[in-house]
């Protein structure tokens, strides 16, 4: 069986334009420095947001390894006392999967929140070290 391609009469089907690819920053720390101000500004509004929402709104670049490094950004922002968990929502980027919705910590409380998170992480590290020694 041979395949015969039909002849077109000049009416070519147009394919949709490819999605605009995001710029990828080569250095992770440079990427963090570039995108953080946008999330600080979003936190300062006091309006809940998702990481993807701010990224799309401002057309932010991707980190060197987008599939794994976008997830570390909220942790850094939390550790700096800039954001806190607010609720759950969906994300277009994540295929409408459930994602965290964040809200800003008031600027006057950020250092206190960051200090408390540092203390909690230090206590967790100490507890894990104690468990390892006991085992």
Secondary structure, DSSP 4 states (H G I P E B T S, - for coil): ----PPPP-S-PPPPPPPPPPPPB-S-HHHHHHHHHHHHHHHHHHT--B-HHHHHHHTTPPB-TTHHHHHHHHHHHHHHTTSEEEEEEEEETTTTTEEEEEEEEPPGGGHHHHHHHHHHHHHHHHHHHHHHHHH-
